[in-house]
Amino acid sequence: MSMHWDGLLLDCRLATMTDNGVPYGAIERGALAWKDGVLAFAGAQADLPDRPDRLAAQVASAGNAWVTPGLIDCHTHLVFGGDRAGEFEQRLNGANYEEIARTGGGIMSTVRATRAADEDALLAQSLPRARALLADGVTTLEIKSGYGLDLDSERRMLRVARRIGDELGIGVRTTFLGAHALPPEFTGRQDDYIAQVCEVMLPAIAREQLADAADAFCEKIAFTPEQTRRVFTKARELGLRVKLHADQLSDLGGAALAAEFGALSADHLEYTSEAGVLAMAASGSVAVLLPGAFYALRETKLPPIDAFRTHRVPIAIATDLNPGTSPLLSLRLAMNMACTLFRLTPEEALRGATINAARALGLADRGTLAVGQRADFVVWGVERPADLCYWIGGALAREVRIAGRCV
């Protein structure tokens, strides 16, 4: 008989992350098969329909290793020029944020470095960061623009994000974050800049199909709820889904605003009120927690985790990889921080980096080990799924596959 499948992995312990009534959706003596980049079997090895050698072109044993869906990093600012390590050192030597900004530091230093880098230079600087995430088990990531703040530079960032996907074979979703900060040429003219975002940048980005979603930073140091509303209204007109940096430093009602527009996610959420949580529950928006930024900024106000649980708002975890407030190159470390700092359980954290992270990107074809899902999975050198959150750093991924292909 002809071979059914491209590949078959035997002797697995599967953390399917499906709701099969068992923690982690676990299948202890499992097998996993794929064909044409899609999972064709994910279940008990005893349920295989024939002898393994008659089922697949390639058959291997996982040696009783744990296998999870590929991890999904649903909030990164991975493409940028330069870095801000110097500012990190200045802060620890006593300089405050305002002093650093006055001397040309802060987000504007990243904007200058990003604007100055051509596409190839930006790609060369960004690829190692994507490779670090990939080595740690990430098979899909979101990459935001937002360090260009003019049309040409924002376009360039989004093109580089797409090139990273092509180069590494990793799944990439792109998000246009023009409303991230006020560029220097618009000092004192916030509304004019928002008009530029809505009337010039968003239509061009949508026309060229460079972004899968639009985002904004709704905060006292960034843009008001009313300005954010303008951006979201335009994005919706253009057929783009929205996401929001919400309630990170204060409660401006960002979570509720995001929910009103049916946002895929609202992210950060340290100051979100009960009303904001209820709005997210009603809209189905995902709560994306970013413990790396919480840690780097030495924040103390915890996101309303219990309220998210009570109202069944799905919780995702991401690195928020960025040069200023979360230079974090490991999604597993973000999962550990979510457990240690936010008191998530290891199962909640793994769900937050798989099925719920997929949902935060509007992706229904990944995040679980189930027939018909993309064959994105990781074979881990661990004794139990909780080890992925327990170990602080270290190389635990033995094999990472994207659409069935070993990367």
N, C-alpha and C positions, 0 to 999 in steps of 0.2 A: 504494500500500500504506500501511497506517497506521504511524505512528511506533512503533518498539519501545520507545525509551528516553526518559527525561526529559532527560538531559544526556549529552553526549559531549565529552571533552577529547582533542584530537589533539596530535601533535608533543610528546609527553612523554618524558622519561627517567624510568622508574619504578624506585624502590627498593622492591620489593614486600615485602621481608623474609620471603619464603618460601624454602624450601630447594630452589632450582632449580639448584644447583651453581655459581652465580655469586655473587661477593661482593655483599652487600646484596640478593640476589635480583633483580639489576638486569635491566631490559629497556630497551635503548638507544633504539629507535624504537618507542615504545609508544603506546597509547591506553587511555583509562579511560572507562567508561560506567556510568550508574546509573539505577535505576528504583525508585520508591517507597522511597527512602532506602537502597537496598541496591546494592552493586556488581553490575552485569550483564555487564561485560566488563573484563578487566584483562590485556592481552597486547600482542603485536606489532601495530602499526597495519596491517601487511600482511595480518593474519588477520581483519580486520573482514569480516563476512558480506555487506556491501552498501556502496553509496556512503554516505558520512557523512550527507548531507542527507536520505537516505531512512531513516536509522536512528534519528535523535533529534530531539526538538522544539527543543533548543538545542545548537548545535555551536560549539566555540571551540578556538582553538589556544593551547597553552601556550608556544609559541615556543622549544621545546627545553629548557624548564625541568625541573628535577628535581621529582618528586612523591613524597612518602612517605605512609605511613599517618599519621593524626592522632596526635600525641604523647599519651601517657597518664601522668599524674602519680599514681602509685599510693600515695603516703604524704604527706598534708598535714594540718596543724592550722589550716586557713585561716580558720575562724570563731572569732573571739575579740574581746573588748573591749579598748580601749586599745592601748598598745604598751610596749616596754621600752627605747626609745632612750636614756632617761635613765640606765638601769643600764649600758648599753653605754659611755656616757661616764664614769660613775662607775668602772667597772672599769679603763678606760684612764687614769684619774686615780689608780689605786692601790688602790681598794677591792676586797676579795675577795668571793667568793660568799656566805660566811657573814655578813659584815658587811652586805651588801645585804639578805640574807634577814631578819636581825635587825631591820632598820629598815623591815620591811614589804614588801621587794622580792621578786624571784624569782617563781616560778610563782604564789604566793598573790596577788601584785598583779594578775596576769592573771585569776585566779579572782574577785577582788573586782570588777574592771571588767566582767567577763563577766556575773556575777550581777546587776550593777546595770543592765545594758542590756536594754531590752525587745526584742522580736523585730524590730521595724522598725529600731531603732537598730543592732542587731547585723548585720542585713542591709545597711544603708547602709555600715557600716564594712568589711564583708567583700567586697562586690561589686567594689570596685576591685582587690582582690588577685586575684580570679578573672578579671577582665578582663585583667589583666597577663599571666596564664598563657595565656589564650585568644589574645591578640595574638601570643604567642610560639609558637603552634602546638599548644597543648594542647586536645584535643577531649573528653577524659574525665579526671576527677580524683576521687580519694578524699578525703573530708573526715571527720576524726575529731572526736568530742566530747572531753571530758576537762578543760575549763576551767570546768565548772559544779560538778561533784562533789556535786550534790544532784539529786534526780529532776527537779524543775521546770526547773532551768537546763540540765541535760543534754538533756532533751527539746527545749528551746528551741533549743539549738545544732543539733540534728539536723533540726529543722523548717526552720531557716534554711538549712542545707546543701541540703535538698531544694528550697527556694525559689530558691536560686542556679541550680540546674539548670533550673528552669522559666523563670526570668527571662532567662537567657543562651542557653538551648537547648543547653547543654553537658551531657555525660553526667556524672552524679554518683553515686558509691557512698558510702554512709554507714557509718561504723564507730563503735560505742559503746566509748568508752575511759574508763569510770567508774573503773577501777583505774589511774589515771594518777599521782595523788599523794594524800596524806592531807589531807582538808579540816580547817581549824582546829578545827571543833567536835568532831572525833574525835581530837584530840591525845592520844597515848599509848594509843589504842585501835584499833590497826590491824585486829585480827581482827574487831572489831565493825563497822568500816567495810566490810570484805570481806563480812561477813554481809549488810549493807545492800545492797551491790552485787548479791549473789547472790539474795537473797530478795525484795527490793523493786524495785530499779532494772531489772535484766535482764528479769524477767518483764513489767514494764510496757512497756519499750521493745520487747520482742518482740511483745507483744499488739497494740501500736499500729503495728507494722511500720515503725518509724522507722529501724532499722539493718539493713544487709546482712551485717554481721560484728561480732564483739566483739574487743577488743584489751586488752592490759595492759602495764604497764611493770615488767618483772622485773629488779630491780637493787637493790643494797644501799641506795641512797637512796630506793627506792620499795617494791616488794612482793617477798616471798620466792617461791621456786619453789613452795612448798606453797600459799601464798595464791593464786598464779596458777593452779595446778592446780584449786583450788576454783572459780574464775571460769570456767575453760575447761570444766570438767565441767558446770556449770550452763548455759553457753552451748550446749553440744552437746545437752543435754537439750531445750533450747528450739528446736533446729533452726538455730542460728546457726553459720556458719563462724568460725574464729578466725585471728587474726594476732598477732604478738608483737614488742614492743620488746625485743630480746634481745642480751645480751652486748656492750652498748655500752661500759660502763666497767669491767667485770670478767667473768670466765667463771663464771656461776652455772649453766651447763648449759641456758641458755634456748633455744638452737637445737634441742637434742635434745628438750626439753620441748614446744616448738612442733610438732616433727615427730611426736611421740607422739600428738598430737591431730589429725594430718592438717592442720596449719595451711596456709592459702593461702600465707603468707609468714612469714619471720622477718626482722626489719629492724634495721639498724645493723651488728651482727656483728663489730665490731673484735676482740673477744676470743674468738671462737668457736674451739673446739678441733677437731682432726681427727675426733674422735668425733661432735661436733655436725654437722660437714659430712657425714659418712657417714649420719647419721640423716636429714638433710634430703634427701640423694640418694635414700634408700630411700622416703621419704614423698612425694617430688615437690614439696615446699615450695620456693618461690622465695626466693632471697637478695636482699633489697632493700637496696641500698647508698645511704647518705645522706651524700654528700660535703660538703654544705652545713654540716651540724652538725660534721663532722670539721674543716672549715676554720674555722668560727666559734669552736669551742672550742680551736683550735690543738692538736688531738690529734696524736700521733705513731705510735700503734699501728695498723698497716694491717690491714684485713680480710684473711682468708686467700684471696686471689684465686686463687692457683695451685691450691689445694686444691679450690675451687669448679669450676675448669676441669677438673682431673683427674677429679673424680667427677661431672662433668656436671650440676652444680646450676645451674639457670637463674638468671641474674643480671639484676635490674632496677635502675633508677636512679630516684630521686625527689627532690623538693626538700626534703621535711620542713618545708615552709613553716610557721614558728611564730614567736611574738614573742620568744622567749628565746634559742634556740640556733641558729636557721637562718632569719633573716628574708630568705628567698630567693624572689624573684618571677619566676624564669626557669628552666624545666626545661632549656633549652639550656645555660645556665650550669652547671647541675648535671652535665650530660653532659660539658662541658669539664673540670670539676673531677674527674670520674671518670677521665677520660683522664690529666690532668696529675698528680693526687695519687695515684690508685690504679693507674695504668698500664693501664687498659682500652684496647683499640683503639677507634677511632671506630665501627667496625661493631658491636662489642660494646655500646658506649654507646647507639647508635641502636636496637639490638635490645632493650636494657634499658629504653628509653623507649617501646617499641611492643609487640611480641609478648610479651615476658616481663613487662612491666608489666600487660598485659591478663590474663595468667595469674595474676599476684599478686592480682588482684581477682576471679578466678573468672569472667572474661568470655571466652567463646570466639568471640564475634561481631565482634571488632575486633582491630587490632594488625598486620594484614597487608593488602596490596592483592590480594584474590582474590575471585572470583565468590562471592556469597552473604554476604560480609562487609558490615558497616555501611559506608555510603559516607562515612566520616570520612577526609579526606585534606588535605594541605597542599601548595600549590605554592610552591616556594622560589626566591628569587633567588640561587642559588649555582651554582658551576661543577662541584662534585662533592659527594657525600654527606658526605665527611669535613669539608667546610666548616662543617657544622652544629655540629661540636665544635671546630673550629679557631678560628673567630671568637669572641672573648670579648665577649659582649653584641652589641648592635646589632639592628636590625629586619630580619630576613631573610625572614619569611613574607610572600609576596605575596598569597596567598589561602588562607583556612581554610574548609573545608566540613565540616559535621556532618550526617550522614544526607542528604547531597547538597545541603543548603541552605548558601548562602554566608553566613558570619557575620562 
